């Protein structure tokens, strides 16, 4: 028997295809997004914790407990109808996570950077009579022209944003061989809060906002599979071609062909054998010599032109984006 016990391929919303289960093997119930597959009544639901999900229709079967935080979206929707970009880890409000993968190159360096950004927002209402209401009201600035008094509710909007930038720096020698490699990671977290004190008629009597940002940096970080794969591809390309994987020089093959043509002409120039049989200074010898020299100069001129265009177009200190897995 082969080493594969079971495998499932998934459409973006979680419906399976090409499913395989080895005979007499232990069944794997944790599948799409590592959620438990429910077999009761052959419904095929997935348990997301807060509610059940049906991959056949791409919808949850009960409303989102945090539906008020996303009032423009259906409370039954999954990942804002875009599971390639958004994730919904527990069935309560989708998370926004975006990955970006790029390479910045120079003559002796490739810097591979993967940036992951995620953001989540929660909205809640604090009622009068609680300790938090008193604390929030005490920290708020009340508008001097508010004539409707202070109401019994305070609205609080909290946003958490996390950006993680992982960088692998590869240094090369003059021949394009890898000389050193290091990976570092910087995580920036921003927590912001907006407080709105309502007046007695539902308007705004005042409030305040705060924001706090922290940054942590580490060395020796472990790159993701996508990042590691791109780094190895960049190192291999540089080693084999002597230029960065970002090179936009589309004339490399033409330059190589031109150099090969010059080498062949120098080695097998038919005029060389003929000239040896002609009288030096005669009309035929002069004509053939001029022809031979013209061909050689033409080939050299073509090579210089190609090299000039190639050097001008070569991408140095440039940045190129690459596809990154969003899940």
C-alpha positions as protocol buffer text, in pm:
chain_id: "A"
residue {
  index: 1
  type: UNK
  ca { x: 0 y: 0 z: 0 }
}
residue {
  index: 2
  type: UNK
  ca { x: 107 y: 352 z: -69 }
}
residue {
  index: 3
  type: UNK
  ca { x: 197 y: 604 z: 205 }
}
residue {
  index: 4
  type: UNK
  ca { x: -118 y: 817 z: 142 }
}
residue {
  index: 5
  type: UNK
  ca { x: -400 y: 726 z: 381 }
}
residue {
  index: 6
  type: UNK
  ca { x: -649 y: 993 z: 275 }
}
residue {
  index: 7
  type: UNK
  ca { x: -659 y: 1310 z: 70 }
}
residue {
  index: 8
  type: UNK
  ca { x: -916 y: 1574 z: -18 }
}
residue {
  index: 9
  type: UNK
  ca { x: -905 y: 1861 z: -264 }
}
residue {
  index: 10
  type: UNK
  ca { x: -1128 y: 2160 z: -196 }
}
residue {
  index: 11
  type: UNK
  ca { x: -1305 y: 2431 z: -386 }
}
residue {
  index: 12
  type: UNK
  ca { x: -1261 y: 2777 z: -226 }
}
residue {
  index: 13
  type: UNK
  ca { x: -1579 y: 2749 z: -16 }
}
residue {
  index: 14
  type: UNK
  ca { x: -1486 y: 2402 z: 113 }
}
residue {
  index: 15
  type: UNK
  ca { x: -1670 y: 2158 z: -113 }
}
residue {
  index: 16
  type: UNK
  ca { x: -1455 y: 1850 z: -171 }
}
residue {
  index: 17
  type: UNK
  ca { x: -1350 y: 1681 z: -495 }
}
residue {
  index: 18
  type: UNK
  ca { x: -1094 y: 1412 z: -578 }
}
residue {
  index: 19
  type: UNK
  ca { x: -1151 y: 1263 z: -236 }
}
residue {
  index: 20
  type: UNK
  ca { x: -959 y: 949 z: -147 }
}
residue {
  index: 21
  type: UNK
  ca { x: -970 y: 723 z: 161 }
}
residue {
  index: 22
  type: UNK
  ca { x: -755 y: 412 z: 184 }
}
residue {
  index: 23
  type: UNK
  ca { x: -948 y: 95 z: 258 }
}
residue {
  index: 24
  type: UNK
  ca { x: -967 y: -5 z: 628 }
}
residue {
  index: 25
  type: UNK
  ca { x: -791 y: 315 z: 737 }
}
residue {
  index: 26
  type: UNK
  ca { x: -892 y: 542 z: 1023 }
}
residue {
  index: 27
  type: UNK
  ca { x: -1131 y: 807 z: 895 }
}
residue {
  index: 28
  type: UNK
  ca { x: -1019 y: 1169 z: 912 }
}
residue {
  index: 29
  type: UNK
  ca { x: -1302 y: 1385 z: 1045 }
}
residue {
  index: 30
  type: UNK
  ca { x: -1110 y: 1714 z: 1065 }
}
residue {
  index: 31
  type: UNK
  ca { x: -1100 y: 1848 z: 711 }
}
residue {
  index: 32
  type: UNK
  ca { x: -1152 y: 2190 z: 550 }
}
residue {
  index: 33
  type: UNK
  ca { x: -984 y: 2454 z: 769 }
}
residue {
  index: 34
  type: UNK
  ca { x: -930 y: 2173 z: 1025 }
}
residue {
  index: 35
  type: UNK
  ca { x: -1301 y: 2176 z: 1116 }
}
residue {
  index: 36
  type: UNK
  ca { x: -1481 y: 1859 z: 1224 }
}
residue {
  index: 37
  type: UNK
  ca { x: -1694 y: 1701 z: 955 }
}
residue {
  index: 38
  type: UNK
  ca { x: -2039 y: 1606 z: 1086 }
}
residue {
  index: 39
  type: UNK
  ca { x: -2182 y: 1277 z: 955 }
}
residue {
  index: 40
  type: UNK
  ca { x: -2521 y: 1292 z: 1126 }
}
residue {
  index: 41
  type: UNK
  ca { x: -2807 y: 1247 z: 876 }
}
residue {
  index: 42
  type: UNK
  ca { x: -2544 y: 1262 z: 597 }
}
residue {
  index: 43
  type: UNK
  ca { x: -2566 y: 1642 z: 597 }
}
residue {
  index: 44
  type: UNK
  ca { x: -2190 y: 1694 z: 570 }
}
residue {
  index: 45
  type: UNK
  ca { x: -2181 y: 2007 z: 788 }
}
residue {
  index: 46
  type: UNK
  ca { x: -1860 y: 2148 z: 936 }
}
residue {
  index: 47
  type: UNK
  ca { x: -1845 y: 2248 z: 1303 }
}
residue {
  index: 48
  type: UNK
  ca { x: -1695 y: 2597 z: 1330 }
}
residue {
  index: 49
  type: UNK
  ca { x: -1757 y: 2621 z: 1703 }
}
residue {
  index: 50
  type: UNK
  ca { x: -2009 y: 2904 z: 1717 }
}
residue {
  index: 51
  type: UNK
  ca { x: -2225 y: 2753 z: 1440 }
}
residue {
  index: 52
  type: UNK
  ca { x: -2244 y: 2494 z: 1165 }
}
residue {
  index: 53
  type: UNK
  ca { x: -2127 y: 2555 z: 808 }
}
residue {
  index: 54
  type: UNK
  ca { x: -2255 y: 2393 z: 488 }
}
residue {
  index: 55
  type: UNK
  ca { x: -1986 y: 2388 z: 219 }
}
residue {
  index: 56
  type: UNK
  ca { x: -2240 y: 2285 z: -47 }
}
residue {
  index: 57
  type: UNK
  ca { x: -2403 y: 2628 z: -35 }
}
residue {
  index: 58
  type: UNK
  ca { x: -2112 y: 2828 z: 113 }
}
residue {
  index: 59
  type: UNK
  ca { x: -2326 y: 2952 z: 401 }
}
residue {
  index: 60
  type: UNK
  ca { x: -2358 y: 2916 z: 776 }
}
residue {
  index: 61
  type: UNK
  ca { x: -2687 y: 2773 z: 898 }
}
residue {
  index: 62
  type: UNK
  ca { x: -2748 y: 3018 z: 1183 }
}
residue {
  index: 63
  type: UNK
  ca { x: -2683 y: 3393 z: 1215 }
}
residue {
  index: 64
  type: UNK
  ca { x: -2341 y: 3525 z: 1315 }
}
residue {
  index: 65
  type: UNK
  ca { x: -2336 y: 3602 z: 1691 }
}
residue {
  index: 66
  type: UNK
  ca { x: -2133 y: 3914 z: 1599 }
}
residue {
  index: 67
  type: UNK
  ca { x: -2355 y: 4011 z: 1305 }
}
residue {
  index: 68
  type: UNK
  ca { x: -2391 y: 4367 z: 1435 }
}
residue {
  index: 69
  type: UNK
  ca { x: -2021 y: 4424 z: 1364 }
}
residue {
  index: 70
  type: UNK
  ca { x: -2076 y: 4361 z: 992 }
}
residue {
  index: 71
  type: UNK
  ca { x: -2420 y: 4505 z: 931 }
}
residue {
  index: 72
  type: UNK
  ca { x: -2369 y: 4543 z: 556 }
}
residue {
  index: 73
  type: UNK
  ca { x: -2317 y: 4169 z: 514 }
}
residue {
  index: 74
  type: UNK
  ca { x: -2551 y: 3876 z: 544 }
}
residue {
  index: 75
  type: UNK
  ca { x: -2532 y: 3716 z: 892 }
}
residue {
  index: 76
  type: UNK
  ca { x: -2521 y: 3376 z: 719 }
}
residue {
  index: 77
  type: UNK
  ca { x: -2234 y: 3455 z: 480 }
}
residue {
  index: 78
  type: UNK
  ca { x: -1894 y: 3287 z: 498 }
}
residue {
  index: 79
  type: UNK
  ca { x: -1570 y: 3492 z: 489 }
}
residue {
  index: 80
  type: UNK
  ca { x: -1741 y: 3794 z: 329 }
}
residue {
  index: 81
  type: UNK
  ca { x: -1799 y: 3572 z: 21 }
}
residue {
  index: 82
  type: UNK
  ca { x: -1424 y: 3577 z: -46 }
}
residue {
  index: 83
  type: UNK
  ca { x: -1254 y: 3278 z: 125 }
}
residue {
  index: 84
  type: UNK
  ca { x: -934 y: 3333 z: -75 }
}
residue {
  index: 85
  type: UNK
  ca { x: -863 y: 3654 z: 116 }
}
residue {
  index: 86
  type: UNK
  ca { x: -1070 y: 3637 z: 435 }
}
residue {
  index: 87
  type: UNK
  ca { x: -1078 y: 3368 z: 704 }
}
residue {
  index: 88
  type: UNK
  ca { x: -1348 y: 3276 z: 957 }
}
residue {
  index: 89
  type: UNK
  ca { x: -1173 y: 3066 z: 1222 }
}
residue {
  index: 90
  type: UNK
  ca { x: -1460 y: 3026 z: 1472 }
}
residue {
  index: 91
  type: UNK
  ca { x: -1781 y: 3122 z: 1293 }
}
residue {
  index: 92
  type: UNK
  ca { x: -1792 y: 3466 z: 1453 }
}
residue {
  index: 93
  type: UNK
  ca { x: -1702 y: 3750 z: 1215 }
}
residue {
  index: 94
  type: UNK
  ca { x: -1450 y: 3697 z: 936 }
}
residue {
  index: 95
  type: UNK
  ca { x: -1091 y: 3817 z: 967 }
}
residue {
  index: 96
  type: UNK
  ca { x: -911 y: 4020 z: 704 }
}
residue {
  index: 97
  type: UNK
  ca { x: -569 y: 3875 z: 631 }
}
residue {
  index: 98
  type: UNK
  ca { x: -362 y: 3975 z: 332 }
}
residue {
  index: 99
  type: UNK
  ca { x: -23 y: 3835 z: 231 }
}
residue {
  index: 100
  type: UNK
  ca { x: 224 y: 4002 z: -1 }
}
residue {
  index: 101
  type: UNK
  ca { x: 544 y: 3841 z: -127 }
}
residue {
  index: 102
  type: UNK
  ca { x: 812 y: 4033 z: -315 }
}
residue {
  index: 103
  type: UNK
  ca { x: 1183 y: 4044 z: -398 }
}
residue {
  index: 104
  type: UNK
  ca { x: 1405 y: 4352 z: -402 }
}
residue {
  index: 105
  type: UNK
  ca { x: 1727 y: 4287 z: -593 }
}
residue {
  index: 106
  type: UNK
  ca { x: 2065 y: 4449 z: -646 }
}
residue {
  index: 107
  type: UNK
  ca { x: 2383 y: 4327 z: -813 }
}
residue {
  index: 108
  type: UNK
  ca { x: 2490 y: 4123 z: -510 }
}
residue {
  index: 109
  type: UNK
  ca { x: 2174 y: 4085 z: -300 }
}
residue {
  index: 110
  type: UNK
  ca { x: 1821 y: 3946 z: -301 }
}
residue {
  index: 111
  type: UNK
  ca { x: 1588 y: 4058 z: -24 }
}
residue {
  index: 112
  type: UNK
  ca { x: 1276 y: 3839 z: -7 }
}
residue {
  index: 113
  type: UNK
  ca { x: 997 y: 3995 z: 199 }
}
residue {
  index: 114
  type: UNK
  ca { x: 664 y: 3848 z: 303 }
}
residue {
  index: 115
  type: UNK
  ca { x: 416 y: 4084 z: 462 }
}
residue {
  index: 116
  type: UNK
  ca { x: 107 y: 3953 z: 638 }
}
residue {
  index: 117
  type: UNK
  ca { x: -159 y: 4200 z: 750 }
}
residue {
  index: 118
  type: UNK
  ca { x: -471 y: 4122 z: 949 }
}
residue {
  index: 119
  type: UNK
  ca { x: -733 y: 4344 z: 1104 }
}
residue {
  index: 120
  type: UNK
  ca { x: -1042 y: 4288 z: 1316 }
}
residue {
  index: 121
  type: UNK
  ca { x: -1299 y: 4534 z: 1450 }
}
residue {
  index: 122
  type: UNK
  ca { x: -1550 y: 4490 z: 1731 }
}
residue {
  index: 123
  type: UNK
  ca { x: -1837 y: 4717 z: 1830 }
}
residue {
  index: 124
  type: UNK
  ca { x: -2015 y: 4707 z: 2164 }
}
residue {
  index: 125
  type: UNK
  ca { x: -2245 y: 4913 z: 2381 }
}
residue {
  index: 126
  type: UNK
  ca { x: -2175 y: 4992 z: 2746 }
}
residue {
  index: 127
  type: UNK
  ca { x: -2480 y: 5059 z: 2963 }
}
residue {
  index: 128
  type: UNK
  ca { x: -2518 y: 5315 z: 3238 }
}
residue {
  index: 129
  type: UNK
  ca { x: -2473 y: 5179 z: 3590 }
}
residue {
  index: 130
  type: UNK
  ca { x: -2160 y: 4973 z: 3519 }
}
residue {
  index: 131
  type: UNK
  ca { x: -1806 y: 5048 z: 3633 }
}
residue {
  index: 132
  type: UNK
  ca { x: -1689 y: 5060 z: 3271 }
}
residue {
  index: 133
  type: UNK
  ca { x: -1954 y: 5319 z: 3184 }
}
residue {
  index: 134
  type: UNK
  ca { x: -1829 y: 5541 z: 3466 }
}
residue {
  index: 135
  type: UNK
  ca { x: -1466 y: 5499 z: 3362 }
}
residue {
  index: 136
  type: UNK
  ca { x: -1537 y: 5573 z: 2993 }
}
residue {
  index: 137
  type: UNK
  ca { x: -1751 y: 5873 z: 3075 }
}
residue {
  index: 138
  type: UNK
  ca { x: -1481 y: 6011 z: 3304 }
}
residue {
  index: 139
  type: UNK
  ca { x: -1222 y: 5986 z: 3024 }
}
residue {
  index: 140
  type: UNK
  ca { x: -1448 y: 6145 z: 2762 }
}
residue {
  index: 141
  type: UNK
  ca { x: -1456 y: 6505 z: 2650 }
}
residue {
  index: 142
  type: UNK
  ca { x: -1815 y: 6631 z: 2653 }
}
residue {
  index: 143
  type: UNK
  ca { x: -1906 y: 6888 z: 2390 }
}
residue {
  index: 144
  type: UNK
  ca { x: -1969 y: 7232 z: 2542 }
}
residue {
  index: 145
  type: UNK
  ca { x: -2264 y: 7294 z: 2308 }
}
residue {
  index: 146
  type: UNK
  ca { x: -2440 y: 6966 z: 2387 }
}
residue {
  index: 147
  type: UNK
  ca { x: -2792 y: 7061 z: 2497 }
}
residue {
  index: 148
  type: UNK
  ca { x: -2947 y: 6718 z: 2511 }
}
residue {
  index: 149
  type: UNK
  ca { x: -2765 y: 6593 z: 2818 }
}
residue {
  index: 150
  type: UNK
  ca { x: -2585 y: 6262 z: 2856 }
}
residue {
  index: 151
  type: UNK
  ca { x: -2763 y: 5942 z: 2761 }
}
residue {
  index: 152
  type: UNK
  ca { x: -2752 y: 5597 z: 2916 }
}
residue {
  index: 153
  type: UNK
  ca { x: -2528 y: 5429 z: 2656 }
}
residue {
  index: 154
  type: UNK
  ca { x: -2171 y: 5460 z: 2532 }
}
residue {
  index: 155
  type: UNK
  ca { x: -2065 y: 5306 z: 2201 }
}
residue {
  index: 156
  type: UNK
  ca { x: -1717 y: 5155 z: 2183 }
}
residue {
  index: 157
  type: UNK
  ca { x: -1538 y: 5057 z: 1860 }
}
residue {
  index: 158
  type: UNK
  ca { x: -1212 y: 4863 z: 1903 }
}
residue {
  index: 159
  type: UNK
  ca { x: -978 y: 4778 z: 1616 }
}
residue {
  index: 160
  type: UNK
  ca { x: -681 y: 4544 z: 1630 }
}
residue {
  index: 161
  type: UNK
  ca { x: -434 y: 4548 z: 1339 }
}
residue {
  index: 162
  type: UNK
  ca { x: -130 y: 4323 z: 1314 }
}
residue {
  index: 163
  type: UNK
  ca { x: 136 y: 4345 z: 1042 }
}
residue {
  index: 164
  type: UNK
  ca { x: 417 y: 4090 z: 1031 }
}
residue {
  index: 165
  type: UNK
  ca { x: 707 y: 4143 z: 793 }
}
residue {
  index: 166
  type: UNK
  ca { x: 947 y: 3853 z: 747 }
}
residue {
  index: 167
  type: UNK
  ca { x: 1265 y: 3924 z: 551 }
}
residue {
  index: 168
  type: UNK
  ca { x: 1527 y: 3685 z: 416 }
}
residue {
  index: 169
  type: UNK
  ca { x: 1844 y: 3864 z: 306 }
}
residue {
  index: 170
  type: UNK
  ca { x: 2068 y: 3666 z: 67 }
}
residue {
  index: 171
  type: UNK
  ca { x: 2414 y: 3800 z: -22 }
}
residue {
  index: 172
  type: UNK
  ca { x: 2608 y: 3678 z: -331 }
}
residue {
  index: 173
  type: UNK
  ca { x: 2967 y: 3685 z: -449 }
}
residue {
  index: 174
  type: UNK
  ca { x: 3078 y: 3820 z: -787 }
}
residue {
  index: 175
  type: UNK
  ca { x: 2990 y: 3491 z: -960 }
}
residue {
  index: 176
  type: UNK
  ca { x: 2637 y: 3474 z: -826 }
}
residue {
  index: 177
  type: UNK
  ca { x: 2707 y: 3209 z: -561 }
}
residue {
  index: 178
  type: UNK
  ca { x: 2531 y: 3244 z: -227 }
}
residue {
  index: 179
  type: UNK
  ca { x: 2762 y: 3394 z: 35 }
}
residue {
  index: 180
  type: UNK
  ca { x: 2530 y: 3442 z: 335 }
}
residue {
  index: 181
  type: UNK
  ca { x: 2164 y: 3422 z: 432 }
}
residue {
  index: 182
  type: UNK
  ca { x: 1971 y: 3559 z: 731 }
}
residue {
  index: 183
  type: UNK
  ca { x: 1603 y: 3586 z: 822 }
}
residue {
  index: 184
  type: UNK
  ca { x: 1441 y: 3839 z: 1055 }
}
residue {
  index: 185
  type: UNK
  ca { x: 1085 y: 3921 z: 1151 }
}
residue {
  index: 186
  type: UNK
  ca { x: 916 y: 4240 z: 1267 }
}
residue {
  index: 187
  type: UNK
  ca { x: 561 y: 4244 z: 1407 }
}
residue {
  index: 188
  type: UNK
  ca { x: 374 y: 4570 z: 1449 }
}
residue {
  index: 189
  type: UNK
  ca { x: 52 y: 4566 z: 1652 }
}
residue {
  index: 190
  type: UNK
  ca { x: -184 y: 4862 z: 1667 }
}
residue {
  index: 191
  type: UNK
  ca { x: -481 y: 4871 z: 1906 }
}
residue {
  index: 192
  type: UNK
  ca { x: -718 y: 5162 z: 1869 }
}
residue {
  index: 193
  type: UNK
  ca { x: -1041 y: 5247 z: 2049 }
}
residue {
  index: 194
  type: UNK
  ca { x: -1306 y: 5503 z: 1967 }
}
residue {
  index: 195
  type: UNK
  ca { x: -1558 y: 5597 z: 2237 }
}
residue {
  index: 196
  type: UNK
  ca { x: -1881 y: 5784 z: 2164 }
}
residue {
  index: 197
  type: UNK
  ca { x: -2101 y: 5906 z: 2448 }
}
residue {
  index: 198
  type: UNK
  ca { x: -2461 y: 5924 z: 2337 }
}
residue {
  index: 199
  type: UNK
  ca { x: -2693 y: 6205 z: 2442 }
}
residue {
  index: 200
  type: UNK
  ca { x: -3050 y: 6152 z: 2560 }
}
residue {
  index: 201
  type: UNK
  ca { x: -3185 y: 6159 z: 2203 }
}
residue {
  index: 202
  type: UNK
  ca { x: -2939 y: 5915 z: 2048 }
}
residue {
  index: 203
  type: UNK
  ca { x: -2699 y: 6179 z: 1921 }
}
residue {
  index: 204
  type: UNK
  ca { x: -2340 y: 6236 z: 2023 }
}
residue {
  index: 205
  type: UNK
  ca { x: -2254 y: 6422 z: 2342 }
}
residue {
  index: 206
  type: UNK
  ca { x: -1880 y: 6362 z: 2329 }
}
residue {
  index: 207
  type: UNK
  ca { x: -1618 y: 6092 z: 2353 }
}
residue {
  index: 208
  type: UNK
  ca { x: -1251 y: 6024 z: 2285 }
}
residue {
  index: 209
  type: UNK
  ca { x: -1015 y: 5796 z: 2093 }
}
residue {
  index: 210
  type: UNK
  ca { x: -689 y: 5622 z: 2175 }
}
residue {
  index: 211
  type: UNK
  ca { x: -428 y: 5432 z: 1977 }
}
residue {
  index: 212
  type: UNK
  ca { x: -130 y: 5227 z: 2088 }
}
residue {
  index: 213
  type: UNK
  ca { x: 137 y: 5073 z: 1864 }
}
residue {
  index: 214
  type: UNK
  ca { x: 402 y: 4822 z: 1965 }
}
residue {
  index: 215
  type: UNK
  ca { x: 681 y: 4673 z: 1752 }
}
residue {
  index: 216
  type: UNK
  ca { x: 874 y: 4354 z: 1819 }
}
residue {
  index: 217
  type: UNK
  ca { x: 1170 y: 4233 z: 1614 }
}
residue {
  index: 218
  type: UNK
  ca { x: 1337 y: 3893 z: 1616 }
}
residue {
  index: 219
  type: UNK
  ca { x: 1622 y: 3730 z: 1426 }
}
residue {
  index: 220
  type: UNK
  ca { x: 1646 y: 3372 z: 1308 }
}
residue {
  index: 221
  type: UNK
  ca { x: 1278 y: 3360 z: 1216 }
}
residue {
  index: 222
  type: UNK
  ca { x: 1140 y: 3067 z: 1020 }
}
residue {
  index: 223
  type: UNK
  ca { x: 1005 y: 3168 z: 675 }
}
residue {
  index: 224
  type: UNK
  ca { x: 677 y: 3032 z: 542 }
}
residue {
  index: 225
  type: UNK
  ca { x: 670 y: 2760 z: 277 }
}
residue {
  index: 226
  type: UNK
  ca { x: 589 y: 3013 z: 2 }
}
residue {
  index: 227
  type: UNK
  ca { x: 872 y: 3241 z: 111 }
}
residue {
  index: 228
  type: UNK
  ca { x: 1124 y: 2958 z: 143 }
}
residue {
  index: 229
  type: UNK
  ca { x: 1031 y: 2828 z: -203 }
}
residue {
  index: 230
  type: UNK
  ca { x: 1074 y: 3171 z: -364 }
}
residue {
  index: 231
  type: UNK
  ca { x: 1408 y: 3222 z: -187 }
}
residue {
  index: 232
  type: UNK
  ca { x: 1543 y: 2891 z: -316 }
}
residue {
  index: 233
  type: UNK
  ca { x: 1420 y: 2977 z: -666 }
}
residue {
  index: 234
  type: UNK
  ca { x: 1599 y: 3314 z: -649 }
}
residue {
  index: 235
  type: UNK
  ca { x: 1924 y: 3157 z: -527 }
}
residue {
  index: 236
  type: UNK
  ca { x: 1912 y: 2888 z: -797 }
}
residue {
  index: 237
  type: UNK
  ca { x: 1837 y: 3139 z: -1072 }
}
residue {
  index: 238
  type: UNK
  ca { x: 2122 y: 3366 z: -964 }
}
residue {
  index: 239
  type: UNK
  ca { x: 2364 y: 3071 z: -947 }
}
residue {
  index: 240
  type: UNK
  ca { x: 2268 y: 2944 z: -1295 }
}
residue {
  index: 241
  type: UNK
  ca { x: 2233 y: 3276 z: -1475 }
}
residue {
  index: 242
  type: UNK
  ca { x: 2452 y: 3520 z: -1283 }
}
residue {
  index: 243
  type: UNK
  ca { x: 2170 y: 3774 z: -1252 }
}
residue {
  index: 244
  type: UNK
  ca { x: 1876 y: 3829 z: -1023 }
}
residue {
  index: 245
  type: UNK
  ca { x: 1551 y: 3644 z: -1072 }
}
residue {
  index: 246
  type: UNK
  ca { x: 1403 y: 3993 z: -1104 }
}
residue {
  index: 247
  type: UNK
  ca { x: 1606 y: 4065 z: -1415 }
}
residue {
  index: 248
  type: UNK
  ca { x: 1391 y: 4215 z: -1688 }
}
residue {
  index: 249
  type: UNK
  ca { x: 1673 y: 4165 z: -1941 }
}
residue {
  index: 250
  type: UNK
  ca { x: 1485 y: 3970 z: -2209 }
}
residue {
  index: 251
  type: UNK
  ca { x: 1789 y: 3975 z: -2437 }
}
residue {
  index: 252
  type: UNK
  ca { x: 2002 y: 3724 z: -2247 }
}
residue {
  index: 253
  type: UNK
  ca { x: 1940 y: 3443 z: -2496 }
}
residue {
  index: 254
  type: UNK
  ca { x: 1994 y: 3673 z: -2796 }
}
residue {
  index: 255
  type: UNK
  ca { x: 2326 y: 3792 z: -2653 }
}
residue {
  index: 256
  type: UNK
  ca { x: 2437 y: 3432 z: -2600 }
}
residue {
  index: 257
  type: UNK
  ca { x: 2339 y: 3345 z: -2960 }
}
residue {
  index: 258
  type: UNK
  ca { x: 2527 y: 3647 z: -3093 }
}
residue {
  index: 259
  type: UNK
  ca { x: 2843 y: 3553 z: -2903 }
}
residue {
  index: 260
  type: UNK
  ca { x: 2813 y: 3199 z: -3033 }
}
residue {
  index: 261
  type: UNK
  ca { x: 2777 y: 3330 z: -3390 }
}
residue {
  index: 262
  type: UNK
  ca { x: 3097 y: 3536 z: -3351 }
}
residue {
  index: 263
  type: UNK
  ca { x: 3287 y: 3233 z: -3220 }
}
residue {
  index: 264
  type: UNK
  ca { x: 3166 y: 3021 z: -3511 }
}
residue {
  index: 265
  type: UNK
  ca { x: 3262 y: 3288 z: -3767 }
}
residue {
  index: 266
  type: UNK
  ca { x: 3608 y: 3328 z: -3615 }
}
residue {
  index: 267
  type: UNK
  ca { x: 3664 y: 2952 z: -3625 }
}
residue {
  index: 268
  type: UNK
  ca { x: 3506 y: 2861 z: -3957 }
}
residue {
  index: 269
  type: UNK
  ca { x: 3542 y: 3184 z: -4161 }
}
residue {
  index: 270
  type: UNK
  ca { x: 3543 y: 3052 z: -4523 }
}
residue {
  index: 271
  type: UNK
  ca { x: 3737 y: 3354 z: -4645 }
}
residue {
  index: 272
  type: UNK
  ca { x: 4050 y: 3247 z: -4455 }
}
residue {
  index: 273
  type: UNK
  ca { x: 4115 y: 2942 z: -4674 }
}
residue {
  index: 274
  type: UNK
  ca { x: 4033 y: 3124 z: -4998 }
}
residue {
  index: 275
  type: UNK
  ca { x: 4254 y: 3426 z: -4921 }
}
residue {
  index: 276
  type: UNK
  ca { x: 4554 y: 3199 z: -4874 }
}
residue {
  index: 277
  type: UNK
  ca { x: 4523 y: 3092 z: -5238 }
}
residue {
  index: 278
  type: UNK
  ca { x: 4489 y: 3440 z: -5386 }
}
residue {
  index: 279
  type: UNK
  ca { x: 4764 y: 3685 z: -5468 }
}
residue {
  index: 280
  type: UNK
  ca { x: 4807 y: 3941 z: -5193 }
}
residue {
  index: 281
  type: UNK
  ca { x: 4676 y: 4281 z: -5299 }
}
residue {
  index: 282
  type: UNK
  ca { x: 4480 y: 4151 z: -5597 }
}
residue {
  index: 283
  type: UNK
  ca { x: 4128 y: 4265 z: -5662 }
}
residue {
  index: 284
  type: UNK
  ca { x: 3961 y: 3940 z: -5554 }
}
residue {
  index: 285
  type: UNK
  ca { x: 4168 y: 3919 z: -5235 }
}
residue {
  index: 286
  type: UNK
  ca { x: 4083 y: 4278 z: -5140 }
}
residue {
  index: 287
  type: UNK
  ca { x: 3713 y: 4224 z: -5206 }
}
residue {
  index: 288
  type: UNK
  ca { x: 3703 y: 3900 z: -5006 }
}
residue {
  index: 289
  type: UNK
  ca { x: 3903 y: 4055 z: -4722 }
}
residue {
  index: 290
  type: UNK
  ca { x: 3666 y: 4351 z: -4703 }
}
residue {
  index: 291
  type: UNK
  ca { x: 3370 y: 4114 z: -4703 }
}
residue {
  index: 292
  type: UNK
  ca { x: 3520 y: 3906 z: -4421 }
}
residue {
  index: 293
  type: UNK
  ca { x: 3602 y: 4215 z: -4214 }
}
residue {
  index: 294
  type: UNK
  ca { x: 3255 y: 4356 z: -4274 }
}
residue {
  index: 295
  type: UNK
  ca { x: 3087 y: 4040 z: -4146 }
}
residue {
  index: 296
  type: UNK
  ca { x: 3306 y: 4036 z: -3832 }
}
residue {
  index: 297
  type: UNK
  ca { x: 3240 y: 4404 z: -3760 }
}
residue {
  index: 298
  type: UNK
  ca { x: 2868 y: 4357 z: -3817 }
}
residue {
  index: 299
  type: UNK
  ca { x: 2857 y: 4069 z: -3568 }
}
residue {
  index: 300
  type: UNK
  ca { x: 3056 y: 4266 z: -3309 }
}
residue {
  index: 301
  type: UNK
  ca { x: 2838 y: 4573 z: -3360 }
}
residue {
  index: 302
  type: UNK
  ca { x: 2526 y: 4362 z: -3309 }
}
residue {
  index: 303
  type: UNK
  ca { x: 2669 y: 4217 z: -2987 }
}
residue {
  index: 304
  type: UNK
  ca { x: 2753 y: 4562 z: -2848 }
}
residue {
  index: 305
  type: UNK
  ca { x: 2402 y: 4684 z: -2928 }
}
residue {
  index: 306
  type: UNK
  ca { x: 2240 y: 4387 z: -2756 }
}
residue {
  index: 307
  type: UNK
  ca { x: 2466 y: 4419 z: -2450 }
}
residue {
  index: 308
  type: UNK
  ca { x: 2390 y: 4791 z: -2424 }
}
residue {
  index: 309
  type: UNK
  ca { x: 2016 y: 4732 z: -2438 }
}
residue {
  index: 310
  type: UNK
  ca { x: 2045 y: 4444 z: -2194 }
}
residue {
  index: 311
  type: UNK
  ca { x: 2246 y: 4643 z: -1939 }
}
residue {
  index: 312
  type: UNK
  ca { x: 2004 y: 4932 z: -1971 }
}
residue {
  index: 313
  type: UNK
  ca { x: 1701 y: 4710 z: -1913 }
}
residue {
  index: 314
  type: UNK
  ca { x: 1859 y: 4497 z: -1641 }
}
residue {
  index: 315
  type: UNK
  ca { x: 1664 y: 4532 z: -1317 }
}
residue {
  index: 316
  type: UNK
  ca { x: 1895 y: 4651 z: -1040 }
}
residue {
  index: 317
  type: UNK
  ca { x: 1760 y: 4783 z: -710 }
}
residue {
  index: 318
  type: UNK
  ca { x: 1410 y: 4702 z: -826 }
}
residue {
  index: 319
  type: UNK
  ca { x: 1115 y: 4533 z: -659 }
}
residue {
  index: 320
  type: UNK
  ca { x: 893 y: 4267 z: -810 }
}
residue {
  index: 321
  type: UNK
  ca { x: 582 y: 4121 z: -650 }
}
residue {
  index: 322
  type: UNK
  ca { x: 507 y: 3750 z: -658 }
}
residue {
  index: 323
  type: UNK
  ca { x: 184 y: 3558 z: -587 }
}
residue {
  index: 324
  type: UNK
  ca { x: 139 y: 3465 z: -221 }
}
residue {
  index: 325
  type: UNK
  ca { x: -95 y: 3208 z: -75 }
}
residue {
  index: 326
  type: UNK
  ca { x: -375 y: 3386 z: 110 }
}
residue {
  index: 327
  type: UNK
  ca { x: -465 y: 3093 z: 331 }
}
